[in-house]
Structures are given as structure tokens and as C-alpha cells.
Amino acid sequence: MSETWDVPIDYIKKLSMQAKSVPTYKMIEPSAGEFDENILSFYSSYEIENESSQFSSKTALVIGRGGNKLGPNTAADYYTAEILIQLREVGYKTIIINNNPNSLSLNPNLSDKRYIEPIQLGDILNIIRTEKPVRVFVPGNRHYLMKEIKKNQNLNVQILPPDQETGVMLPKKVTYALNFFCYTAK
């Protein structure tokens, strides 16, 4: 709506809050309610009850790559899955947003919570409002999202390598490290 009306997204958020029209999240029921399963995968709705609640510990939100196509996007989704694994190993509760329900990164074994939502600014900001993550990871090909999320939220936003705008694989000053393609036996 922001783009269609040519107004800032903050204006749309303000109108939405005034009208008390904010999305809530419903848990996906893989057995259509036949079995009591808690898979922590959600989709948005505009009902009153919100079935998703914020984790109490530190969380990291990873924005998925979107629809998978053969080649680079499939490899990128594998990379996203590895990031989720490594974030969990260093103590984060992990949350993934992706719009492709067949995505590897939406596997319940890889993250603590999943949202099957469009990879669009408004949807991402709604999930950020619900989850309040301490870190947000944006794919290297989503520069607009990164800039807008930083502008609209006071968050620690990091772009996932490779940064396709600059071609830089790693920042000059690294504040922490993730061991991406290394499996450890337990």
C-alpha cells in the first residue's frame, strides 16, 4: 500500500495501528487438527487471537531467499540453512521467514520458529514487531530490504555474504564469526 499510495511505510503502519488492523499469526496444523502437533510454523491472519508468542531469550531472525530455482537460489537456500544451524549452536533462538513452503530452510529441525510469509518489507516489519529479534540477517541480494529495515527499526541488521552490491565477502571488521560449512559430530 505504501508504494501504491506513494506514502512512507510509517504512515501505513500508523493507519493500521489506529484502525487496530494488525496481523496475527496462526500455527500451521499439519494434520488438520487430528493430532496435537506443535511445529511452530506460522502464517499471518487478521483474526483476534495470535498463536505466536515472542521467545524469552535472544533471537536471530533470518530472512530467507524466497522461491527456489535450480542453481544459485538452491545453493543460497542451503547457505541460509547452514546459518540457522550455526546460530543455534552459538545460543540463539532462530526464526526464519520464507515464502517457499518447500524451502530447505523451513525444515523444522533447522530453526526454532518458521513464518511462511512474503519476503516484503511490511510483512517482515510485522514479524519483527511480534518477535523483537536482537539480530536480523538479510540475504546479500536484498539491499532495499536491509536499508528499509535499518531505517524503520533500531536493530542489528547484517547482510549475508556475499554482498552482491559490493562484491565483498566479509566486512573489514568482524565482530563475531560463524563457521558456515562445517559439520560437527555429536
N, C-alpha and C positions, 0 to 999 in steps of 0.2 A: 504494500500500500504506500509505503514511503516513496518508492520510486515512481509509482503511478501518479501520486498526488504532487510529486516534486517538493516534498517537505522532509525535514530531518526525522530520522527514526525516533529520536527522543519525543517528538511531538506525537507520533503514533502511539508510543508507549504511554504517554501521559493520557491520551484519549482512552486508551484501553483500560488503564487503571481507574480513571474516572467512571467509566461505564461498568467497572467490575467484570470486565470481559478478558480474563487471562486464562491461558491454557492450564489444564490439569493433566495429569498423566495416569494412564490406565495400564495395568500389568497385562502382558500377553498371556493368555491361558492356552498352552499348547494342546491340552486335552479337552478343550471346550468346557472346562469346569467339572469334568468327570472325576479327575483326580486332584488332590490338593498339592499342586506344584508351585513352588516359588522360584521362578527363574530370573527374576529381576530384569526383565526386558520390558520396555515401556513404549507407548505411543501416545501422542497428545490428543486431547479431547477438550471440550468446553463444558464438561459436567461440573457439578459442585465438588464431589469427593476427589481428592488427589491421593492416589495409591503409592506415589513415590515420595519417600522422605529422605532428607539430607543425611549423609553419613556423618557420624560424630567426629571421626578422625580426619587426618589430612587426606585430601583427594586430588587426583590429577584427572583432568578432562582431556581426552584425545579426540580430535575431530577427524573422522575417517576420510578416506579418499573418494567416496562416492561410488558410482556404478563401476563394476569391474569389467574390463575389456581385456582381451588377450594381450600379453606383452607387458608394457610398463606399468599399467594400473594394477595388474595382478601382483607384480613384484612389489609395488608400493604398498599394497594391502598386506603382504607378508611382512614388510618392514614395519607397518603400523602394529601388526600383531606382536612382533618382537619387542616393540616399545612398551606395549601393555605388559608383557611378561616381565621385562626389566624393571618397570616402575613398581610392580607388585613386589619384586624381590628386594627393592630398597625401601619398602614400607608404605607405599601409597595405596589407598583405595582407588581403584581405576574405574573410570566411566568412559564409555565410547559412544559417540554419535555417528551413525552412518545411515545412509538411505538405501542401501542394498541389503535386503534381508539374507542374501546368500553369501555375504562377505565373510571371509575367514575371520576378520577382526571382531565379528559379532558372536563368535563361539563363546558360550557361557564359561568355558574353562580358562579363557584368556583375560576376562575382566570381571569386576565385581558388579557392574551395572551397565546395561545397554539401553540406548534410545534409538529407535528406528524412526528417524525424522529427516526432513530435507536438510541438506547442508547449506542453509541460508542464514543470513545474519539474524533475522528476527527469531527464528527457531532456536538458534544457538544461544542468543541472549536470554530467551525464556528458560532454557535448561541451566544456564549459568545462574540465573536468579533463583532457581529451585535448589541447585546443588551447592553453590558457593565454593567452587574448587579453589585450591591455593595455587595451582598451575594449570595452564591451558596450552596444549600443543596443537599447532596448526600445520597442515601439510605444506611443503615447500612451494606448491603451485597455487596457494590460496592467499596471495598478498592482500587483496582487498579485504578479506575477512580478518586477517591479522590486524591491519590498520584500523578497521572499524571497531573491532573488539577492544583494542587498546584505547581507542577514543571514548568508547561508551562505558568502559568498566575499568576499575582500578585493579588490574590483575597482572600476574606474572605470566606473560604470553611469550611462548617460544615457537619459533618456526622450525619445523623438522627438516633436517638435511635431506637431500641437497636443496639449497635455496635457489630456485630456478630463475629468480630475478637477477641475482648477483653471481650465481655460479659458485658461491663459497660453500664449502662442505661444513666447516666448523667456524664458530666465532673466534676472534682473536684472543679473547679472554674467556676461558672456560671456568664456570663456577661449580660444575659437577659433571660427572661422566656416567654414561650408560653403556654397558657392554652389550652391543646390539647383536650380533650373530654368533653368540657363544652359548652353548647349552651346558648346563652342569648336571651331573648325575647326583641324585639324592638317595 
